[in-house]
Amino acid sequence: MQKYQVRNAENALAYITDCILATVCSMAMKKSRPKYEFERQISIAQTSIDWMIEMHIDFSGTRATNVIEHGNVKTWADTFIHD
């Protein structure tokens, strides 16, 4: 989802969730990352996705689709870690 596509609260949550997931992905790919901050971003992203599911918000077109396929944000993020 792109910022210009946001027209309501549901779109806003989907957009923010996608942004948080982009941050998690970026942090996961770094050789060195602050562990606490990485875990905090994962937690925020998971809460956001949980809310989207509970509120039946469409997350197609966002990274959340891939997260759902992996089961949760932590498992999804682990696929980007190559230590």
N, C-alpha and C positions, 0 to 999 in steps of 0.2 A: 504494500500500500504506500502511496505517495502522499506527502503532506497536502498537496492541492486536492486530494480526493476526500479529505475529512469534511464531513457535512453534519455530523451529529455526534452524540456522546459515544455511541458504539464504535464509530469509525475512529474517534479519538483514542479510545482504549486500545483498539487494534493497532493503530499507528504507534502509540507509545510502547506497546508490548514489542512490536517489531524493532523499535529503536533499542530497547533494553537487550533484546536477543542479539542484535548486532554488536553491542558492547561486550556481551558474554562471549560471543564468537571471537571477536578481536582479542580479548584478554586470553582466551584459551590458546590461541595460536602463538602467543608470546613465550619466549624461552623462560623469562622471569616475570612473574606476576605477583602482586601482593595477595597472599592467600585469603586473608580475611575479606578484602574488597571483592575478590572473585567470587567467594562463597556468598557474599551479600548480594551481588548482582544476580547470581543464580536464584537466590531466594526471592528477590523482587520479581524476577521474570516468571518464576513458577507461580507465585501468588497472582500475578496478572493473568496468566493463562488459566489458572483455576477459576478466576472470576469470569473470564470470557466463556468458559465452558458452562459454569453455573448460570450465567445470564443469557446463554444461547446466542452469543455474538459470533458472527461469521468471521473466521480468521483466515479464509482462503486468500491467497495472495500475500501472506505474511510468513515469516520464518516459523511461526507457531505451528503451521501445518507439519513441518519436519519434526518439530519437537514432539507432537502428538504421536507420530510414527515411531519415535524412539521411546516413548513412554513418559519421559519427564525431562526437564531442562538439564539436570546433572548428566544423565546418560547421553543426551544430545551433545552437550558441551564436551564431554570426554572424547567424542569422535574427532575433535579439532586439536586435541593435545598430542603433541609429538615430541616428547622429552627424550 
